[in-house]
Structures are given as C-alpha cells and as structure tokens.
C-alpha cells in the first residue's frame, strides 16, 4: 500500500515538471529568494529581471512574463524539489554555482540580507549538491559585485 501511495506522488510530481525548463526552474528559485522575507521588494524584482535578461537574452516584455509565470509556479508548488531536480539533471556544477551567485545577488538587491533569504539560499545550495564552500564563495562574489 505504501509503495502505491509513493508511486502516485512520484508520478504526479513527474507530470507537474514535464513542461518545466531549466530556465523556468532557475526563475522560480530566484523568485523564492525574493519572497523569502514575505515582501516583494521592487529592487529585488529588478535584480531578477536583470539576471533573467542576461541568462535568456529575450525582450523585456518576455522577462516580465517569465517573472509572472515563475511567481505563479512558486505559489502553486509545495516544495522546491521539482525545480532543483530539473537544474541538477541539466546543469553541471559551474552553472549551478552561478545560479547560487545570482540568488545572492537577489538577496542583496534591497540592501538588507534577511535571515530567511540566507537560510533559503543555504537550502537551495544543498539541494543543488554544492558544497558549503560554494555557498560561502558565491556570497562573497555577489557582495563584491554590488
């Protein structure tokens, strides 16, 4: 019985992530950091737009649509696993590390590093199978580029 229940949840999770691209997953994680302190700060949103524009090379109107879609996905998800799984399956360590740097950039964008932002980045770092040294190095790199 337990195996059937677990199989049901695994298949439901796989179906939910079928249309999820690695860029979509990264966008959701950026949104997760912006909303970690329960505030949607405009400077953090602008930081996300800048990051996505650099990563995706698409017009600003599409960036705003991507942000809105990421917000919707984040609000309708119950955890971050489906997003980190897509990233782990598609990106090597250097790309995952660069995402952690971008998460720190979002956290620092409003000039106030909240303890919840720090904690979420730590959890994402672990879920992306990166070392604690990546977490520390990425934080320093993001701070140095403010």
Protein Blocks (a to p, Z undefined) as FASTA:
>chain_A
ZZmmmmmmmmmmmmmmmmpcfklmmmmmmmmmmmmnopacfklmmmmmmmmmmmnopafk
lmmmmmmmmmmmmmmpcbfklmmmmmmmmpcfklmmmmmmmmmmmmmmnopacfklmmmm
mmmmmmnopafklmmmmmmmmmmmZZ
